[in-house]
Amino acid sequence: MSFSDFLDHTCDIYHIARGEDKDLGFGLTGEPSFDYPDEPDILNVACHFNSTSTTLNQNEPKDELLIRTKLNLPLGTDLRLLDKVIWNDEGLEYTVISPPRPVRNKMGGGHVYAYVERKGVQTPL
């Protein structure tokens, strides 16, 4: 079994980009804005989402569900910190929260992994 057989999911990657600074007048600018493009920068990348760690934070007025998982991608995939990753099979959206790290094996192959998280808010009934 090769590592490419392990990559049994597909995902789209959106690189975060700096938007226009807001002009507040009098020569002042507001905080920079960041956003993701409408179209993915990398489409249908083979990947694998590992088992997840789930935390439920009880906050007022809503509870917050935090899900973290490890994402594996082929070596050379352009993945960056704070990129948006959409798991195509499930339609779930994740944000990269750790710098992507390459792992190389003795045969010259390898992969890239990073930790990603998604947040969900439970609304009261």
Residue frames as a rotation matrix with the C-alpha (Angstrom) as fourth column:
MET 1
0.582 0.813 0.000 0.00
0.813 -0.582 0.000 0.00
0.000 0.000 -1.000 0.00
SER 2
-0.467 -0.745 0.477 1.44
0.742 -0.623 -0.248 3.36
0.482 0.238 0.843 -1.01
PHE 3
-0.749 0.140 -0.648 0.88
0.403 -0.680 -0.612 6.71
-0.526 -0.720 0.453 0.63
SER 4
-0.860 0.448 -0.245 -1.25
-0.495 -0.616 0.612 7.86
0.123 0.648 0.752 -2.31
ASP 5
-0.415 0.732 -0.540 -3.71
0.304 0.671 0.676 5.06
0.857 0.116 -0.502 -1.46
PHE 6
-0.540 0.130 -0.832 -3.99
0.834 -0.049 -0.549 6.58
-0.113 -0.990 -0.082 2.02
LEU 7
-0.880 0.204 -0.430 -5.24
-0.203 -0.978 -0.048 9.89
-0.430 0.045 0.902 0.52
ASP 8
-0.708 0.652 0.273 -8.86
0.706 0.669 0.234 8.84
-0.030 0.358 -0.933 0.21
HIS 9
0.331 0.794 -0.509 -10.52
0.663 -0.580 -0.473 12.29
-0.671 -0.181 -0.719 0.34
THR 10
-0.271 -0.414 0.869 -10.41
0.849 -0.528 0.014 15.41
0.453 0.741 0.495 -1.84
CYS 11
0.271 0.328 -0.905 -10.35
0.742 -0.670 -0.021 19.04
-0.614 -0.666 -0.425 -0.76
ASP 12
0.457 -0.101 0.884 -10.19
0.610 -0.688 -0.394 22.56
0.647 0.719 -0.253 -2.19
ILE 13
-0.099 -0.601 -0.793 -7.70
0.943 -0.312 0.119 25.10
-0.318 -0.736 0.597 -0.82
TYR 14
0.705 0.325 0.630 -8.32
0.481 -0.873 -0.087 28.84
0.521 0.364 -0.772 -0.64
HIS 15
-0.394 -0.886 -0.245 -5.33
0.860 -0.261 -0.439 31.09
0.325 -0.384 0.864 0.17
ILE 16
0.471 0.515 -0.716 -6.10
0.755 -0.655 0.026 34.01
-0.456 -0.553 -0.697 2.45
ALA 17
-0.251 -0.498 0.830 -5.54
0.842 -0.536 -0.067 37.39
0.478 0.682 0.554 0.79
ARG 18
-0.600 -0.011 -0.800 -5.32
0.537 -0.747 -0.393 40.93
-0.593 -0.665 0.454 2.09
GLY 19
0.270 0.796 0.542 -8.21
0.962 -0.241 -0.125 43.13
0.031 0.556 -0.831 1.05
GLU 20
-0.071 -0.201 0.977 -8.45
0.365 -0.917 -0.162 46.87
0.928 0.345 0.138 0.67
ASP 21
-0.732 -0.177 -0.658 -7.73
0.679 -0.272 -0.682 49.03
-0.058 -0.946 0.319 3.73
LYS 22
0.378 0.920 0.108 -10.70
0.909 -0.391 0.145 51.14
0.176 0.043 -0.983 4.73
ASP 23
-0.617 -0.504 0.604 -10.19
0.426 -0.860 -0.282 54.88
0.661 0.084 0.745 4.44
LEU 24
-0.038 0.586 -0.809 -11.41
0.995 -0.052 -0.084 56.53
-0.091 -0.808 -0.582 7.63
GLY 25
0.752 0.262 0.605 -10.70
0.409 -0.905 -0.116 60.04
0.517 0.335 -0.788 6.36
PHE 26
0.884 -0.419 0.208 -8.18
-0.466 -0.751 0.468 62.64
-0.040 -0.510 -0.859 7.53
GLY 27
0.092 -0.912 -0.400 -5.33
-0.824 0.155 -0.544 60.46
0.558 0.380 -0.737 6.23
LEU 28
-0.391 -0.176 0.904 -6.22
-0.783 0.579 -0.226 57.56
-0.484 -0.796 -0.364 8.54
THR 29
-0.246 0.314 -0.917 -6.76
-0.613 0.682 0.399 53.99
0.751 0.660 0.025 7.48
GLY 30
0.569 0.551 0.611 -8.60
-0.822 0.382 0.422 51.30
-0.001 -0.742 0.670 9.40
GLU 31
-0.048 -0.542 0.839 -7.44
-0.450 0.761 0.467 47.83
-0.892 -0.355 -0.280 10.24
PRO 32
-0.689 -0.217 -0.692 -6.51
-0.724 0.249 0.643 45.69
0.033 0.944 -0.328 7.22
SER 33
0.396 0.848 0.353 -9.14
-0.762 0.517 -0.389 43.24
-0.512 -0.115 0.851 6.06
PHE 34
-0.800 -0.599 -0.031 -8.47
-0.539 0.695 0.475 39.68
-0.263 0.397 -0.879 4.98
ASP 35
0.341 0.937 0.080 -10.70
-0.727 0.317 -0.609 37.42
-0.596 0.150 0.789 2.94
TYR 36
-0.414 -0.387 0.824 -10.73
0.170 0.857 0.487 34.33
-0.894 0.342 -0.289 0.74
PRO 37
-0.823 0.116 -0.556 -11.31
-0.558 -0.352 0.752 34.33
-0.108 0.929 0.354 -3.02
ASP 38
0.195 0.980 0.030 -14.59
-0.903 0.191 -0.385 33.07
-0.384 0.048 0.922 -4.46
GLU 39
0.799 -0.013 -0.601 -12.84
-0.365 0.784 -0.502 30.35
0.478 0.620 0.622 -6.48
PRO 40
0.851 -0.505 0.143 -10.36
0.141 0.482 0.865 27.89
-0.506 -0.716 0.481 -4.90
ASP 41
0.332 -0.838 -0.433 -6.66
-0.893 -0.427 0.142 28.41
-0.304 0.340 -0.890 -5.54
ILE 42
-0.830 -0.524 -0.194 -6.09
-0.556 0.807 0.199 24.64
0.053 0.273 -0.960 -5.61
LEU 43
0.146 0.983 -0.109 -8.95
-0.989 0.149 0.018 22.40
0.034 0.105 0.994 -6.73
ASN 44
0.889 0.412 -0.199 -9.60
-0.412 0.910 0.042 18.71
0.198 0.045 0.979 -5.88
VAL 45
-0.199 -0.978 0.058 -6.38
-0.847 0.142 -0.512 17.89
0.493 -0.151 -0.857 -4.02
ALA 46
0.319 0.200 -0.926 -6.06
0.180 0.947 0.267 14.32
0.931 -0.252 0.266 -2.79
CYS 47
-0.395 -0.401 0.826 -5.96
-0.697 -0.455 -0.554 14.43
0.598 -0.795 -0.099 1.01
HIS 48
-0.127 0.385 -0.914 -6.82
0.508 0.817 0.273 12.57
0.852 -0.430 -0.299 4.21
PHE 49
0.038 0.243 0.969 -8.55
-0.725 -0.661 0.194 13.94
0.687 -0.710 0.151 7.30
ASN 50
-0.737 -0.382 -0.558 -7.47
0.090 0.763 -0.640 11.99
0.670 -0.522 -0.527 10.40
SER 51
0.005 0.740 -0.672 -9.52
0.904 0.284 0.319 11.38
0.427 -0.609 -0.668 13.51
THR 52
0.022 0.136 0.990 -10.81
0.041 -0.990 0.135 14.50
0.999 0.037 -0.028 15.22
SER 53
-0.739 -0.143 -0.658 -10.58
0.669 -0.039 -0.742 16.08
0.080 -0.989 0.124 18.63
THR 54
-0.056 0.836 0.546 -13.85
0.387 -0.486 0.784 17.65
0.921 0.255 -0.296 19.69
THR 55
-0.836 -0.167 -0.522 -14.34
0.547 -0.318 -0.775 20.24
-0.037 -0.933 0.357 22.45
LEU 56
0.143 0.916 0.376 -17.57
0.677 -0.367 0.638 21.84
0.722 0.163 -0.673 23.57
ASN 57
-0.906 -0.409 -0.111 -17.20
0.378 -0.662 -0.647 25.23
0.191 -0.628 0.754 25.25
GLN 58
0.083 0.976 -0.203 -20.24
0.982 -0.044 0.186 26.35
0.172 -0.215 -0.961 27.18
ASN 59
-0.934 -0.357 -0.015 -20.59
0.357 -0.933 -0.046 30.07
0.002 -0.048 0.999 26.60
GLU 60
0.007 0.934 -0.358 -23.44
0.599 -0.290 -0.746 32.52
-0.801 -0.210 -0.561 26.93
PRO 61
0.008 0.955 0.296 -25.70
-0.870 0.153 -0.469 32.85
-0.493 -0.254 0.832 24.99
LYS 62
0.790 0.274 -0.548 -24.54
-0.563 0.679 -0.472 29.94
0.243 0.681 0.691 22.77
ASP 63
0.524 -0.641 0.560 -22.34
-0.014 0.651 0.759 26.87
-0.852 -0.406 0.332 23.14
GLU 64
0.436 -0.481 -0.761 -19.34
-0.897 -0.303 -0.322 26.61
-0.076 0.823 -0.563 20.80
LEU 65
0.841 -0.157 0.517 -18.19
0.148 0.987 0.059 23.33
-0.520 0.027 0.854 19.24
LEU 66
0.333 -0.828 -0.451 -14.49
-0.900 -0.421 0.108 23.21
-0.280 0.370 -0.886 18.31
ILE 67
0.902 -0.036 0.431 -13.24
0.138 0.968 -0.209 20.40
-0.410 0.248 0.878 16.07
ARG 68
0.234 -0.900 -0.367 -9.52
-0.896 -0.346 0.277 19.89
-0.377 0.264 -0.888 15.37
THR 69
0.863 -0.004 0.506 -8.02
0.150 0.957 -0.247 17.32
-0.483 0.289 0.826 13.05
LYS 70
-0.209 -0.968 -0.138 -4.81
-0.177 -0.101 0.979 16.52
-0.962 0.229 -0.151 11.22
LEU 71
0.852 0.459 -0.252 -4.83
-0.277 -0.012 -0.961 16.97
-0.444 0.888 0.117 7.44
ASN 72
-0.141 -0.887 0.441 -2.41
0.187 0.413 0.891 15.00
-0.972 0.208 0.108 5.21
LEU 73
0.830 0.329 -0.451 -1.62
-0.326 -0.370 -0.870 16.15
-0.453 0.869 -0.200 1.66
PRO 74
0.732 -0.604 0.314 0.85
0.669 0.553 -0.496 15.15
0.126 0.573 0.810 -1.08
LEU 75
0.000 -0.847 -0.532 4.37
0.671 -0.394 0.628 16.57
-0.741 -0.357 0.569 -0.79
GLY 76
-0.857 -0.402 0.322 4.66
0.510 -0.571 0.644 19.91
-0.075 0.716 0.694 -2.60
THR 77
0.131 0.961 0.243 1.07
0.897 -0.219 0.385 21.02
0.423 0.167 -0.891 -2.00
ASP 78
-0.711 -0.350 0.610 0.93
0.178 -0.928 -0.326 24.81
0.681 -0.124 0.722 -1.51
LEU 79
0.430 0.795 -0.428 -0.77
0.661 0.046 0.749 25.00
0.615 -0.605 -0.506 1.89
ARG 80
-0.541 -0.597 0.592 -0.33
0.100 -0.745 -0.660 28.05
0.835 -0.298 0.463 4.12
LEU 81
-0.790 0.214 -0.574 -1.22
0.586 -0.009 -0.810 29.11
-0.179 -0.977 -0.119 7.64
LEU 82
-0.470 0.739 -0.483 -4.82
-0.128 -0.599 -0.791 30.44
-0.873 -0.310 0.376 7.86
ASP 83
-0.871 0.225 -0.436 -5.83
-0.428 0.089 0.900 28.96
0.241 0.970 0.019 4.50
LYS 84
0.031 0.931 0.364 -9.40
-0.843 0.221 -0.491 27.74
-0.537 -0.292 0.791 4.15
VAL 85
-0.937 -0.279 -0.210 -9.77
-0.346 0.821 0.455 24.06
0.046 0.499 -0.865 3.28
ILE 86
0.074 0.994 0.079 -13.10
-0.966 0.091 -0.242 22.60
-0.248 -0.058 0.967 2.18
TRP 87
-0.751 -0.207 0.627 -13.51
-0.181 0.978 0.106 18.84
-0.635 -0.034 -0.772 2.47
ASN 88
-0.651 0.474 -0.593 -15.33
-0.734 -0.191 0.652 18.05
0.196 0.860 0.472 -0.77
ASP 89
-0.716 0.360 -0.598 -16.75
0.223 0.930 0.292 14.69
0.661 0.076 -0.746 0.38
GLU 90
-0.369 0.538 -0.758 -18.45
0.928 0.166 -0.334 16.17
-0.053 -0.827 -0.560 3.45
GLY 91
0.221 0.429 0.876 -18.81
0.549 -0.797 0.252 19.86
0.806 0.426 -0.411 2.50
LEU 92
0.768 0.017 -0.640 -17.14
0.616 -0.292 0.732 20.95
-0.175 -0.956 -0.235 5.74
GLU 93
0.603 -0.526 0.600 -14.94
0.027 -0.739 -0.674 24.06
0.797 0.422 -0.431 6.00
TYR 94
0.631 -0.511 -0.584 -11.70
0.760 0.253 0.599 24.09
-0.159 -0.821 0.548 8.01
THR 95
0.858 -0.468 0.209 -9.01
-0.401 -0.867 -0.296 26.69
0.320 0.170 -0.932 8.74
VAL 96
0.330 -0.837 -0.436 -5.31
0.519 0.547 -0.657 25.80
0.788 -0.009 0.615 8.87
ILE 97
0.952 0.111 0.285 -4.10
-0.168 -0.587 0.792 26.59
0.255 -0.802 -0.540 12.41
SER 98
0.501 -0.856 0.125 -0.52
0.064 0.181 0.981 25.27
-0.863 -0.484 0.146 12.34
PRO 99
0.069 -0.532 -0.844 2.28
-0.914 -0.372 0.160 25.85
-0.399 0.760 -0.513 9.83
PRO 100
0.937 0.259 -0.235 2.28
-0.341 0.826 -0.449 23.02
0.078 0.501 0.862 7.28
ARG 101
0.134 -0.911 0.391 5.16
-0.741 0.170 0.649 20.61
-0.658 -0.377 -0.652 7.87
PRO 102
0.402 -0.064 -0.913 6.78
-0.767 0.522 -0.374 18.41
0.500 0.851 0.161 5.22
VAL 103
0.369 -0.304 0.879 7.62
-0.507 0.727 0.464 14.81
-0.779 -0.616 0.114 6.13
ARG 104
0.270 -0.373 -0.888 10.12
-0.909 0.207 -0.363 13.02
0.319 0.905 -0.283 3.90
ASN 105
0.872 -0.016 0.489 10.88
-0.194 0.906 0.377 9.33
-0.449 -0.424 0.787 3.84
LYS 106
0.011 -0.983 0.186 14.13
-0.164 0.182 0.970 7.56
-0.986 -0.041 -0.159 2.94
MET 107
-0.139 -0.010 0.990 12.92
0.823 0.555 0.121 6.77
-0.550 0.832 -0.069 -0.57
GLY 108
-0.941 -0.312 0.134 12.57
0.335 -0.784 0.522 10.44
-0.058 0.536 0.842 -1.53
GLY 109
-0.231 0.934 0.273 8.79
0.458 -0.143 0.877 10.60
0.859 0.327 -0.394 -1.18
GLY 110
-0.903 -0.038 -0.429 6.74
0.421 -0.282 -0.862 12.09
-0.088 -0.959 0.271 1.59
HIS 111
0.070 0.960 0.271 3.78
0.829 -0.207 0.519 14.22
0.554 0.188 -0.811 2.45
VAL 112
-0.767 -0.153 0.623 2.71
-0.132 -0.913 -0.386 17.48
0.628 -0.378 0.680 4.09
TYR 113
-0.082 0.796 -0.600 0.59
0.872 0.348 0.344 17.68
0.482 -0.495 -0.723 7.21
ALA 114
-0.808 -0.040 0.587 -1.05
-0.198 -0.921 -0.335 20.50
0.554 -0.388 0.736 9.14
TYR 115
-0.667 0.639 -0.383 -3.62
0.686 0.325 -0.651 20.82
-0.291 -0.697 -0.655 11.87
VAL 116
-0.730 0.538 0.421 -6.96
-0.036 -0.646 0.762 22.31
0.683 0.541 0.491 10.89
GLU 117
-0.806 0.522 -0.280 -9.99
0.407 0.145 -0.902 23.32
-0.430 -0.841 -0.329 12.91
ARG 118
-0.544 0.728 0.416 -13.59
0.179 -0.384 0.906 24.18
0.820 0.567 0.079 12.39
LYS 119
-0.962 0.268 -0.047 -15.96
-0.036 -0.297 -0.954 25.94
-0.270 -0.916 0.295 14.72
GLY 120
-0.446 0.893 0.052 -19.65
0.377 0.135 0.916 25.47
0.812 0.429 -0.397 15.04
VAL 121
-0.908 0.223 0.356 -22.07
-0.417 -0.572 -0.706 27.40
0.046 -0.789 0.612 17.20
GLN 122
-0.629 0.743 -0.229 -25.12
0.722 0.667 0.183 25.70
0.289 -0.050 -0.956 18.64
THR 123
-0.683 0.451 0.575 -28.09
-0.361 -0.892 0.271 28.02
0.635 -0.023 0.772 18.67
PRO 124
-0.872 0.401 0.282 -30.59
-0.170 0.291 -0.941 27.82
-0.459 -0.869 -0.186 21.51
LEU 125
-0.669 0.689 0.279 -34.01
0.728 0.534 0.429 26.32
0.147 0.491 -0.859 20.77
